[in-house]
Amino acid sequence: MSHSVETRINELEAKLTLADDQLDQLNNVVFRQQEQMDRLQAQLRWLMQHVQSVEAFSSLEQRDLRDEIPPHY
């Protein structure tokens, strides 16, 4: 094998190693972001349920006093 072919192979191996490392780092970032999105979606679902339950409770409590019969009738 000539010197230039060996040099090119070594450079390609170095680039491949760097590309593999970068791909691993990107995979880790994507994995962490997916975990974060899953947590945020769970929190959002909880908040939506909480808001709906508060709204349901509030609608039960909101009465028009004009519809109420006074106690002396």
mmCIF file of the N, C-alpha and C atoms, coordinates in Angstrom:
data_MODEL
# 
_entry.id   MODEL 
# 
loop_
_atom_site.group_PDB 
_atom_site.id 
_atom_site.type_symbol 
_atom_site.label_atom_id 
_atom_site.label_alt_id 
_atom_site.label_comp_id 
_atom_site.label_asym_id 
_atom_site.label_entity_id 
_atom_site.label_seq_id 
_atom_site.pdbx_PDB_ins_code 
_atom_site.Cartn_x 
_atom_site.Cartn_y 
_atom_site.Cartn_z 
_atom_site.occupancy 
_atom_site.B_iso_or_equiv 
_atom_site.pdbx_formal_charge 
_atom_site.auth_seq_id 
_atom_site.auth_comp_id 
_atom_site.auth_asym_id 
_atom_site.auth_atom_id 
_atom_site.pdbx_PDB_model_num 
ATOM 1   N N  . MET A 1 1  ? 0.847   -1.179 0.000  1.00 0.00 ? 1  MET A N  1 
ATOM 2   C CA . MET A 1 1  ? 0.000   0.000  0.000  1.00 0.00 ? 1  MET A CA 1 
ATOM 3   C C  . MET A 1 1  ? 0.889   1.236  0.000  1.00 0.00 ? 1  MET A C  1 
ATOM 4   N N  . SER A 1 2  ? 0.582   2.154  -0.886 1.00 0.00 ? 2  SER A N  1 
ATOM 5   C CA . SER A 1 2  ? 1.409   3.349  -0.959 1.00 0.00 ? 2  SER A CA 1 
ATOM 6   C C  . SER A 1 2  ? 1.094   4.288  0.198  1.00 0.00 ? 2  SER A C  1 
ATOM 7   N N  . HIS A 1 3  ? 1.999   5.187  0.398  1.00 0.00 ? 3  HIS A N  1 
ATOM 8   C CA . HIS A 1 3  ? 1.885   6.121  1.516  1.00 0.00 ? 3  HIS A CA 1 
ATOM 9   C C  . HIS A 1 3  ? 0.608   6.981  1.406  1.00 0.00 ? 3  HIS A C  1 
ATOM 10  N N  . SER A 1 4  ? 0.289   7.446  0.208  1.00 0.00 ? 4  SER A N  1 
ATOM 11  C CA . SER A 1 4  ? -0.865  8.324  0.057  1.00 0.00 ? 4  SER A CA 1 
ATOM 12  C C  . SER A 1 4  ? -2.173  7.560  0.288  1.00 0.00 ? 4  SER A C  1 
ATOM 13  N N  . VAL A 1 5  ? -2.240  6.301  -0.129 1.00 0.00 ? 5  VAL A N  1 
ATOM 14  C CA . VAL A 1 5  ? -3.446  5.501  0.099  1.00 0.00 ? 5  VAL A CA 1 
ATOM 15  C C  . VAL A 1 5  ? -3.598  5.233  1.589  1.00 0.00 ? 5  VAL A C  1 
ATOM 16  N N  . GLU A 1 6  ? -2.496  4.917  2.262  1.00 0.00 ? 6  GLU A N  1 
ATOM 17  C CA . GLU A 1 6  ? -2.540  4.680  3.704  1.00 0.00 ? 6  GLU A CA 1 
ATOM 18  C C  . GLU A 1 6  ? -2.949  5.956  4.449  1.00 0.00 ? 6  GLU A C  1 
ATOM 19  N N  . THR A 1 7  ? -2.437  7.078  4.014  1.00 0.00 ? 7  THR A N  1 
ATOM 20  C CA . THR A 1 7  ? -2.790  8.355  4.625  1.00 0.00 ? 7  THR A CA 1 
ATOM 21  C C  . THR A 1 7  ? -4.280  8.642  4.435  1.00 0.00 ? 7  THR A C  1 
ATOM 22  N N  . ARG A 1 8  ? -4.784  8.400  3.231  1.00 0.00 ? 8  ARG A N  1 
ATOM 23  C CA . ARG A 1 8  ? -6.208  8.643  2.955  1.00 0.00 ? 8  ARG A CA 1 
ATOM 24  C C  . ARG A 1 8  ? -7.081  7.712  3.798  1.00 0.00 ? 8  ARG A C  1 
ATOM 25  N N  . ILE A 1 9  ? -6.678  6.464  3.946  1.00 0.00 ? 9  ILE A N  1 
ATOM 26  C CA . ILE A 1 9  ? -7.451  5.518  4.763  1.00 0.00 ? 9  ILE A CA 1 
ATOM 27  C C  . ILE A 1 9  ? -7.466  5.981  6.218  1.00 0.00 ? 9  ILE A C  1 
ATOM 28  N N  . ASN A 1 10 ? -6.337  6.412  6.731  1.00 0.00 ? 10 ASN A N  1 
ATOM 29  C CA . ASN A 1 10 ? -6.262  6.909  8.111  1.00 0.00 ? 10 ASN A CA 1 
ATOM 30  C C  . ASN A 1 10 ? -7.154  8.141  8.301  1.00 0.00 ? 10 ASN A C  1 
ATOM 31  N N  . GLU A 1 11 ? -7.140  9.043  7.309  1.00 0.00 ? 11 GLU A N  1 
ATOM 32  C CA . GLU A 1 11 ? -7.993  10.228 7.400  1.00 0.00 ? 11 GLU A CA 1 
ATOM 33  C C  . GLU A 1 11 ? -9.470  9.842  7.372  1.00 0.00 ? 11 GLU A C  1 
ATOM 34  N N  . LEU A 1 12 ? -9.819  8.885  6.518  1.00 0.00 ? 12 LEU A N  1 
ATOM 35  C CA . LEU A 1 12 ? -11.204 8.428  6.448  1.00 0.00 ? 12 LEU A CA 1 
ATOM 36  C C  . LEU A 1 12 ? -11.631 7.754  7.757  1.00 0.00 ? 12 LEU A C  1 
ATOM 37  N N  . GLU A 1 13 ? -10.736 6.963  8.344  1.00 0.00 ? 13 GLU A N  1 
ATOM 38  C CA . GLU A 1 13 ? -11.048 6.328  9.623  1.00 0.00 ? 13 GLU A CA 1 
ATOM 39  C C  . GLU A 1 13 ? -11.256 7.379  10.711 1.00 0.00 ? 13 GLU A C  1 
ATOM 40  N N  . ALA A 1 14 ? -10.433 8.416  10.704 1.00 0.00 ? 14 ALA A N  1 
ATOM 41  C CA . ALA A 1 14 ? -10.562 9.489  11.691 1.00 0.00 ? 14 ALA A CA 1 
ATOM 42  C C  . ALA A 1 14 ? -11.898 10.215 11.497 1.00 0.00 ? 14 ALA A C  1 
ATOM 43  N N  . LYS A 1 15 ? -12.249 10.492 10.252 1.00 0.00 ? 15 LYS A N  1 
ATOM 44  C CA . LYS A 1 15 ? -13.530 11.153 9.978  1.00 0.00 ? 15 LYS A CA 1 
ATOM 45  C C  . LYS A 1 15 ? -14.700 10.267 10.371 1.00 0.00 ? 15 LYS A C  1 
ATOM 46  N N  . LEU A 1 16 ? -14.600 8.964  10.125 1.00 0.00 ? 16 LEU A N  1 
ATOM 47  C CA . LEU A 1 16 ? -15.661 8.046  10.491 1.00 0.00 ? 16 LEU A CA 1 
ATOM 48  C C  . LEU A 1 16 ? -15.824 7.997  12.009 1.00 0.00 ? 16 LEU A C  1 
ATOM 49  N N  . THR A 1 17 ? -14.723 7.979  12.716 1.00 0.00 ? 17 THR A N  1 
ATOM 50  C CA . THR A 1 17 ? -14.776 7.974  14.176 1.00 0.00 ? 17 THR A CA 1 
ATOM 51  C C  . THR A 1 17 ? -15.445 9.251  14.685 1.00 0.00 ? 17 THR A C  1 
ATOM 52  N N  . LEU A 1 18 ? -15.074 10.387 14.113 1.00 0.00 ? 18 LEU A N  1 
ATOM 53  C CA . LEU A 1 18 ? -15.674 11.655 14.504 1.00 0.00 ? 18 LEU A CA 1 
ATOM 54  C C  . LEU A 1 18 ? -17.177 11.650 14.190 1.00 0.00 ? 18 LEU A C  1 
ATOM 55  N N  . ALA A 1 19 ? -17.538 11.153 13.008 1.00 0.00 ? 19 ALA A N  1 
ATOM 56  C CA . ALA A 1 19 ? -18.953 11.103 12.627 1.00 0.00 ? 19 ALA A CA 1 
ATOM 57  C C  . ALA A 1 19 ? -19.733 10.187 13.572 1.00 0.00 ? 19 ALA A C  1 
ATOM 58  N N  . ASP A 1 20 ? -19.158 9.059  13.960 1.00 0.00 ? 20 ASP A N  1 
ATOM 59  C CA . ASP A 1 20 ? -19.810 8.151  14.912 1.00 0.00 ? 20 ASP A CA 1 
ATOM 60  C C  . ASP A 1 20 ? -20.027 8.837  16.266 1.00 0.00 ? 20 ASP A C  1 
ATOM 61  N N  . ASP A 1 21 ? -19.026 9.564  16.730 1.00 0.00 ? 21 ASP A N  1 
ATOM 62  C CA . ASP A 1 21 ? -19.149 10.284 18.002 1.00 0.00 ? 21 ASP A CA 1 
ATOM 63  C C  . ASP A 1 21 ? -20.242 11.348 17.923 1.00 0.00 ? 21 ASP A C  1 
ATOM 64  N N  . GLN A 1 22 ? -20.269 12.085 16.826 1.00 0.00 ? 22 GLN A N  1 
ATOM 65  C CA . GLN A 1 22 ? -21.288 13.121 16.668 1.00 0.00 ? 22 GLN A CA 1 
ATOM 66  C C  . GLN A 1 22 ? -22.688 12.500 16.588 1.00 0.00 ? 22 GLN A C  1 
ATOM 67  N N  . LEU A 1 23 ? -22.814 11.370 15.908 1.00 0.00 ? 23 LEU A N  1 
ATOM 68  C CA . LEU A 1 23 ? -24.100 10.697 15.812 1.00 0.00 ? 23 LEU A CA 1 
ATOM 69  C C  . LEU A 1 23 ? -24.562 10.227 17.190 1.00 0.00 ? 23 LEU A C  1 
ATOM 70  N N  . ASP A 1 24 ? -23.651 9.688  17.991 1.00 0.00 ? 24 ASP A N  1 
ATOM 71  C CA . ASP A 1 24 ? -23.999 9.281  19.363 1.00 0.00 ? 24 ASP A CA 1 
ATOM 72  C C  . ASP A 1 24 ? -24.464 10.482 20.190 1.00 0.00 ? 24 ASP A C  1 
ATOM 73  N N  . GLN A 1 25 ? -23.769 11.610 20.058 1.00 0.00 ? 25 GLN A N  1 
ATOM 74  C CA . GLN A 1 25 ? -24.156 12.813 20.799 1.00 0.00 ? 25 GLN A CA 1 
ATOM 75  C C  . GLN A 1 25 ? -25.543 13.290 20.367 1.00 0.00 ? 25 GLN A C  1 
ATOM 76  N N  . LEU A 1 26 ? -25.798 13.281 19.058 1.00 0.00 ? 26 LEU A N  1 
ATOM 77  C CA . LEU A 1 26 ? -27.103 13.714 18.568 1.00 0.00 ? 26 LEU A CA 1 
ATOM 78  C C  . LEU A 1 26 ? -28.210 12.767 19.032 1.00 0.00 ? 26 LEU A C  1 
ATOM 79  N N  . ASN A 1 27 ? -27.924 11.471 19.037 1.00 0.00 ? 27 ASN A N  1 
ATOM 80  C CA . ASN A 1 27 ? -28.907 10.506 19.525 1.00 0.00 ? 27 ASN A CA 1 
ATOM 81  C C  . ASN A 1 27 ? -29.239 10.764 20.993 1.00 0.00 ? 27 ASN A C  1 
ATOM 82  N N  . ASN A 1 28 ? -28.230 11.087 21.786 1.00 0.00 ? 28 ASN A N  1 
ATOM 83  C CA . ASN A 1 28 ? -28.457 11.397 23.202 1.00 0.00 ? 28 ASN A CA 1 
ATOM 84  C C  . ASN A 1 28 ? -29.310 12.653 23.366 1.00 0.00 ? 28 ASN A C  1 
ATOM 85  N N  . VAL A 1 29 ? -29.049 13.662 22.540 1.00 0.00 ? 29 VAL A N  1 
ATOM 86  C CA . VAL A 1 29 ? -29.833 14.896 22.607 1.00 0.00 ? 29 VAL A CA 1 
ATOM 87  C C  . VAL A 1 29 ? -31.290 14.602 22.256 1.00 0.00 ? 29 VAL A C  1 
ATOM 88  N N  . VAL A 1 30 ? -31.509 13.848 21.187 1.00 0.00 ? 30 VAL A N  1 
ATOM 89  C CA . VAL A 1 30 ? -32.872 13.517 20.772 1.00 0.00 ? 30 VAL A CA 1 
ATOM 90  C C  . VAL A 1 30 ? -33.579 12.718 21.864 1.00 0.00 ? 30 VAL A C  1 
ATOM 91  N N  . PHE A 1 31 ? -32.879 11.776 22.471 1.00 0.00 ? 31 PHE A N  1 
ATOM 92  C CA . PHE A 1 31 ? -33.463 10.963 23.539 1.00 0.00 ? 31 PHE A CA 1 
ATOM 93  C C  . PHE A 1 31 ? -33.877 11.831 24.721 1.00 0.00 ? 31 PHE A C  1 
ATOM 94  N N  . ARG A 1 32 ? -32.993 12.737 25.145 1.00 0.00 ? 32 ARG A N  1 
ATOM 95  C CA . ARG A 1 32 ? -33.314 13.627 26.271 1.00 0.00 ? 32 ARG A CA 1 
ATOM 96  C C  . ARG A 1 32 ? -34.470 14.561 25.925 1.00 0.00 ? 32 ARG A C  1 
ATOM 97  N N  . GLN A 1 33 ? -34.500 15.051 24.698 1.00 0.00 ? 33 GLN A N  1 
ATOM 98  C CA . GLN A 1 33 ? -35.589 15.929 24.295 1.00 0.00 ? 33 GLN A CA 1 
ATOM 99  C C  . GLN A 1 33 ? -36.920 15.170 24.277 1.00 0.00 ? 33 GLN A C  1 
ATOM 100 N N  . GLN A 1 34 ? -36.899 13.918 23.841 1.00 0.00 ? 34 GLN A N  1 
ATOM 101 C CA . GLN A 1 34 ? -38.128 13.129 23.839 1.00 0.00 ? 34 GLN A CA 1 
ATOM 102 C C  . GLN A 1 34 ? -38.615 12.890 25.263 1.00 0.00 ? 34 GLN A C  1 
ATOM 103 N N  . GLU A 1 35 ? -37.694 12.607 26.173 1.00 0.00 ? 35 GLU A N  1 
ATOM 104 C CA . GLU A 1 35 ? -38.081 12.450 27.575 1.00 0.00 ? 35 GLU A CA 1 
ATOM 105 C C  . GLU A 1 35 ? -38.709 13.729 28.110 1.00 0.00 ? 35 GLU A C  1 
ATOM 106 N N  . GLN A 1 36 ? -38.100 14.873 27.773 1.00 0.00 ? 36 GLN A N  1 
ATOM 107 C CA . GLN A 1 36 ? -38.619 16.150 28.240 1.00 0.00 ? 36 GLN A CA 1 
ATOM 108 C C  . GLN A 1 36 ? -40.008 16.412 27.641 1.00 0.00 ? 36 GLN A C  1 
ATOM 109 N N  . MET A 1 37 ? -40.184 16.121 26.362 1.00 0.00 ? 37 MET A N  1 
ATOM 110 C CA . MET A 1 37 ? -41.498 16.316 25.743 1.00 0.00 ? 37 MET A CA 1 
ATOM 111 C C  . MET A 1 37 ? -42.541 15.405 26.377 1.00 0.00 ? 37 MET A C  1 
ATOM 112 N N  . ASP A 1 38 ? -42.161 14.180 26.701 1.00 0.00 ? 38 ASP A N  1 
ATOM 113 C CA . ASP A 1 38 ? -43.101 13.261 27.363 1.00 0.00 ? 38 ASP A CA 1 
ATOM 114 C C  . ASP A 1 38 ? -43.530 13.816 28.720 1.00 0.00 ? 38 ASP A C  1 
ATOM 115 N N  . ARG A 1 39 ? -42.561 14.345 29.485 1.00 0.00 ? 39 ARG A N  1 
ATOM 116 C CA . ARG A 1 39 ? -42.894 14.937 30.781 1.00 0.00 ? 39 ARG A CA 1 
ATOM 117 C C  . ARG A 1 39 ? -43.800 16.157 30.618 1.00 0.00 ? 39 ARG A C  1 
ATOM 118 N N  . LEU A 1 40 ? -43.485 17.003 29.645 1.00 0.00 ? 40 LEU A N  1 
ATOM 119 C CA . LEU A 1 40 ? -44.287 18.204 29.429 1.00 0.00 ? 40 LEU A CA 1 
ATOM 120 C C  . LEU A 1 40 ? -45.703 17.853 28.978 1.00 0.00 ? 40 LEU A C  1 
ATOM 121 N N  . GLN A 1 41 ? -45.830 16.832 28.150 1.00 0.00 ? 41 GLN A N  1 
ATOM 122 C CA . GLN A 1 41 ? -47.169 16.408 27.711 1.00 0.00 ? 41 GLN A CA 1 
ATOM 123 C C  . GLN A 1 41 ? -47.971 15.863 28.892 1.00 0.00 ? 41 GLN A C  1 
ATOM 124 N N  . ALA A 1 42 ? -47.324 15.131 29.761 1.00 0.00 ? 42 ALA A N  1 
ATOM 125 C CA . ALA A 1 42 ? -48.015 14.609 30.945 1.00 0.00 ? 42 ALA A CA 1 
ATOM 126 C C  . ALA A 1 42 ? -48.462 15.769 31.843 1.00 0.00 ? 42 ALA A C  1 
ATOM 127 N N  . GLN A 1 43 ? -47.600 16.757 32.016 1.00 0.00 ? 43 GLN A N  1 
ATOM 128 C CA . GLN A 1 43 ? -47.964 17.917 32.824 1.00 0.00 ? 43 GLN A CA 1 
ATOM 129 C C  . GLN A 1 43 ? -49.108 18.687 32.180 1.00 0.00 ? 43 GLN A C  1 
ATOM 130 N N  . LEU A 1 44 ? -49.080 18.819 30.877 1.00 0.00 ? 44 LEU A N  1 
ATOM 131 C CA . LEU A 1 44 ? -50.139 19.524 30.172 1.00 0.00 ? 44 LEU A CA 1 
ATOM 132 C C  . LEU A 1 44 ? -51.469 18.791 30.311 1.00 0.00 ? 44 LEU A C  1 
ATOM 133 N N  . ARG A 1 45 ? -51.449 17.469 30.192 1.00 0.00 ? 45 ARG A N  1 
ATOM 134 C CA . ARG A 1 45 ? -52.680 16.686 30.385 1.00 0.00 ? 45 ARG A CA 1 
ATOM 135 C C  . ARG A 1 45 ? -53.227 16.895 31.797 1.00 0.00 ? 45 ARG A C  1 
ATOM 136 N N  . TRP A 1 46 ? -52.335 16.868 32.785 1.00 0.00 ? 46 TRP A N  1 
ATOM 137 C CA . TRP A 1 46 ? -52.770 17.075 34.174 1.00 0.00 ? 46 TRP A CA 1 
ATOM 138 C C  . TRP A 1 46 ? -53.379 18.457 34.335 1.00 0.00 ? 46 TRP A C  1 
ATOM 139 N N  . LEU A 1 47 ? -52.719 19.473 33.777 1.00 0.00 ? 47 LEU A N  1 
ATOM 140 C CA . LEU A 1 47 ? -53.234 20.833 33.893 1.00 0.00 ? 47 LEU A CA 1 
ATOM 141 C C  . LEU A 1 47 ? -54.597 20.971 33.213 1.00 0.00 ? 47 LEU A C  1 
ATOM 142 N N  . MET A 1 48 ? -54.747 20.365 32.048 1.00 0.00 ? 48 MET A N  1 
ATOM 143 C CA . MET A 1 48 ? -56.031 20.442 31.338 1.00 0.00 ? 48 MET A CA 1 
ATOM 144 C C  . MET A 1 48 ? -57.135 19.772 32.154 1.00 0.00 ? 48 MET A C  1 
ATOM 145 N N  . GLN A 1 49 ? -56.826 18.634 32.750 1.00 0.00 ? 49 GLN A N  1 
ATOM 146 C CA . GLN A 1 49 ? -57.814 17.956 33.585 1.00 0.00 ? 49 GLN A CA 1 
ATOM 147 C C  . GLN A 1 49 ? -58.155 18.806 34.810 1.00 0.00 ? 49 GLN A C  1 
ATOM 148 N N  . HIS A 1 50 ? -57.140 19.418 35.383 1.00 0.00 ? 50 HIS A N  1 
ATOM 149 C CA . HIS A 1 50 ? -57.348 20.260 36.558 1.00 0.00 ? 50 HIS A CA 1 
ATOM 150 C C  . HIS A 1 50 ? -58.228 21.466 36.201 1.00 0.00 ? 50 HIS A C  1 
ATOM 151 N N  . VAL A 1 51 ? -57.935 22.102 35.087 1.00 0.00 ? 51 VAL A N  1 
ATOM 152 C CA . VAL A 1 51 ? -58.721 23.254 34.657 1.00 0.00 ? 51 VAL A CA 1 
ATOM 153 C C  . VAL A 1 51 ? -60.160 22.831 34.385 1.00 0.00 ? 51 VAL A C  1 
ATOM 154 N N  . GLN A 1 52 ? -60.337 21.687 33.731 1.00 0.00 ? 52 GLN A N  1 
ATOM 155 C CA . GLN A 1 52 ? -61.687 21.215 33.448 1.00 0.00 ? 52 GLN A CA 1 
ATOM 156 C C  . GLN A 1 52 ? -62.457 20.919 34.734 1.00 0.00 ? 52 GLN A C  1 
ATOM 157 N N  . SER A 1 53 ? -61.800 20.335 35.710 1.00 0.00 ? 53 SER A N  1 
ATOM 158 C CA . SER A 1 53 ? -62.492 20.038 36.965 1.00 0.00 ? 53 SER A CA 1 
ATOM 159 C C  . SER A 1 53 ? -62.836 21.320 37.712 1.00 0.00 ? 53 SER A C  1 
ATOM 160 N N  . VAL A 1 54 ? -61.944 22.305 37.656 1.00 0.00 ? 54 VAL A N  1 
ATOM 161 C CA . VAL A 1 54 ? -62.227 23.593 38.299 1.00 0.00 ? 54 VAL A CA 1 
ATOM 162 C C  . VAL A 1 54 ? -63.381 24.280 37.575 1.00 0.00 ? 54 VAL A C  1 
ATOM 163 N N  . GLU A 1 55 ? -63.370 24.215 36.244 1.00 0.00 ? 55 GLU A N  1 
ATOM 164 C CA . GLU A 1 55 ? -64.465 24.829 35.485 1.00 0.00 ? 55 GLU A CA 1 
ATOM 165 C C  . GLU A 1 55 ? -65.787 24.134 35.783 1.00 0.00 ? 55 GLU A C  1 
ATOM 166 N N  . ALA A 1 56 ? -65.771 22.826 35.881 1.00 0.00 ? 56 ALA A N  1 
ATOM 167 C CA . ALA A 1 56 ? -66.993 22.081 36.176 1.00 0.00 ? 56 ALA A CA 1 
ATOM 168 C C  . ALA A 1 56 ? -67.515 22.449 37.561 1.00 0.00 ? 56 ALA A C  1 
ATOM 169 N N  . PHE A 1 57 ? -66.621 22.549 38.514 1.00 0.00 ? 57 PHE A N  1 
ATOM 170 C CA . PHE A 1 57 ? -67.008 22.925 39.873 1.00 0.00 ? 57 PHE A CA 1 
ATOM 171 C C  . PHE A 1 57 ? -67.545 24.350 39.893 1.00 0.00 ? 57 PHE A C  1 
ATOM 172 N N  . SER A 1 58 ? -66.878 25.245 39.168 1.00 0.00 ? 58 SER A N  1 
ATOM 173 C CA . SER A 1 58 ? -67.314 26.644 39.135 1.00 0.00 ? 58 SER A CA 1 
ATOM 174 C C  . SER A 1 58 ? -68.679 26.771 38.493 1.00 0.00 ? 58 SER A C  1 
ATOM 175 N N  . SER A 1 59 ? -68.952 26.000 37.460 1.00 0.00 ? 59 SER A N  1 
ATOM 176 C CA . SER A 1 59 ? -70.250 26.106 36.802 1.00 0.00 ? 59 SER A CA 1 
ATOM 177 C C  . SER A 1 59 ? -71.356 25.610 37.723 1.00 0.00 ? 59 SER A C  1 
ATOM 178 N N  . LEU A 1 60 ? -71.048 24.669 38.591 1.00 0.00 ? 60 LEU A N  1 
ATOM 179 C CA . LEU A 1 60 ? -72.047 24.209 39.557 1.00 0.00 ? 60 LEU A CA 1 
ATOM 180 C C  . LEU A 1 60 ? -72.318 25.276 40.615 1.00 0.00 ? 60 LEU A C  1 
ATOM 181 N N  . GLU A 1 61 ? -71.307 26.041 40.943 1.00 0.00 ? 61 GLU A N  1 
ATOM 182 C CA . GLU A 1 61 ? -71.423 27.047 41.988 1.00 0.00 ? 61 GLU A CA 1 
ATOM 183 C C  . GLU A 1 61 ? -72.031 28.344 41.488 1.00 0.00 ? 61 GLU A C  1 
ATOM 184 N N  . GLN A 1 62 ? -71.982 28.594 40.189 1.00 0.00 ? 62 GLN A N  1 
ATOM 185 C CA . GLN A 1 62 ? -72.505 29.849 39.666 1.00 0.00 ? 62 GLN A CA 1 
ATOM 186 C C  . GLN A 1 62 ? -74.024 29.738 39.500 1.00 0.00 ? 62 GLN A C  1 
ATOM 187 N N  . ARG A 1 63 ? -74.728 30.446 40.336 1.00 0.00 ? 63 ARG A N  1 
ATOM 188 C CA . ARG A 1 63 ? -76.185 30.459 40.274 1.00 0.00 ? 63 ARG A CA 1 
ATOM 189 C C  . ARG A 1 63 ? -76.631 31.910 40.180 1.00 0.00 ? 63 ARG A C  1 
ATOM 190 N N  . ASP A 1 64 ? -77.655 32.076 39.455 1.00 0.00 ? 64 ASP A N  1 
ATOM 191 C CA . ASP A 1 64 ? -78.232 33.419 39.374 1.00 0.00 ? 64 ASP A CA 1 
ATOM 192 C C  . ASP A 1 64 ? -79.147 33.595 40.579 1.00 0.00 ? 64 ASP A C  1 
ATOM 193 N N  . LEU A 1 65 ? -78.867 34.595 41.383 1.00 0.00 ? 65 LEU A N  1 
ATOM 194 C CA . LEU A 1 65 ? -79.648 34.823 42.599 1.00 0.00 ? 65 LEU A CA 1 
ATOM 195 C C  . LEU A 1 65 ? -81.107 35.150 42.280 1.00 0.00 ? 65 LEU A C  1 
ATOM 196 N N  . ARG A 1 66 ? -81.378 35.632 41.074 1.00 0.00 ? 66 ARG A N  1 
ATOM 197 C CA . ARG A 1 66 ? -82.759 35.918 40.688 1.00 0.00 ? 66 ARG A CA 1 
ATOM 198 C C  . ARG A 1 66 ? -83.573 34.635 40.535 1.00 0.00 ? 66 ARG A C  1 
ATOM 199 N N  . ASP A 1 67 ? -82.882 33.503 40.274 1.00 0.00 ? 67 ASP A N  1 
ATOM 200 C CA . ASP A 1 67 ? -83.581 32.220 40.153 1.00 0.00 ? 67 ASP A CA 1 
ATOM 201 C C  . ASP A 1 67 ? -83.861 31.581 41.513 1.00 0.00 ? 67 ASP A C  1 
ATOM 202 N N  . GLU A 1 68 ? -83.241 32.105 42.536 1.00 0.00 ? 68 GLU A N  1 
ATOM 203 C CA . GLU A 1 68 ? -83.422 31.537 43.877 1.00 0.00 ? 68 GLU A CA 1 
ATOM 204 C C  . GLU A 1 68 ? -84.751 31.994 44.485 1.00 0.00 ? 68 GLU A C  1 
ATOM 205 N N  . ILE A 1 69 ? -85.439 31.128 45.135 1.00 0.00 ? 69 ILE A N  1 
ATOM 206 C CA . ILE A 1 69 ? -86.680 31.483 45.837 1.00 0.00 ? 69 ILE A CA 1 
ATOM 207 C C  . ILE A 1 69 ? -86.306 31.952 47.242 1.00 0.00 ? 69 ILE A C  1 
ATOM 208 N N  . PRO A 1 70 ? -86.772 33.116 47.599 1.00 0.00 ? 70 PRO A N  1 
ATOM 209 C CA . PRO A 1 70 ? -86.442 33.592 48.949 1.00 0.00 ? 70 PRO A CA 1 
ATOM 210 C C  . PRO A 1 70 ? -87.020 32.652 49.990 1.00 0.00 ? 70 PRO A C  1 
ATOM 211 N N  . PRO A 1 71 ? -86.394 32.532 51.142 1.00 0.00 ? 71 PRO A N  1 
ATOM 212 C CA . PRO A 1 71 ? -86.841 31.576 52.158 1.00 0.00 ? 71 PRO A CA 1 
ATOM 213 C C  . PRO A 1 71 ? -88.225 31.881 52.706 1.00 0.00 ? 71 PRO A C  1 
ATOM 214 N N  . HIS A 1 72 ? -88.735 33.114 52.622 1.00 0.00 ? 72 HIS A N  1 
ATOM 215 C CA . HIS A 1 72 ? -90.031 33.427 53.199 1.00 0.00 ? 72 HIS A CA 1 
ATOM 216 C C  . HIS A 1 72 ? -91.192 33.088 52.280 1.00 0.00 ? 72 HIS A C  1 
ATOM 217 N N  . TYR A 1 73 ? -90.954 32.570 51.086 1.00 0.00 ? 73 TYR A N  1 
ATOM 218 C CA . TYR A 1 73 ? -92.046 32.166 50.192 1.00 0.00 ? 73 TYR A CA 1 
ATOM 219 C C  . TYR A 1 73 ? -92.424 30.737 50.426 1.00 0.00 ? 73 TYR A C  1 
# 
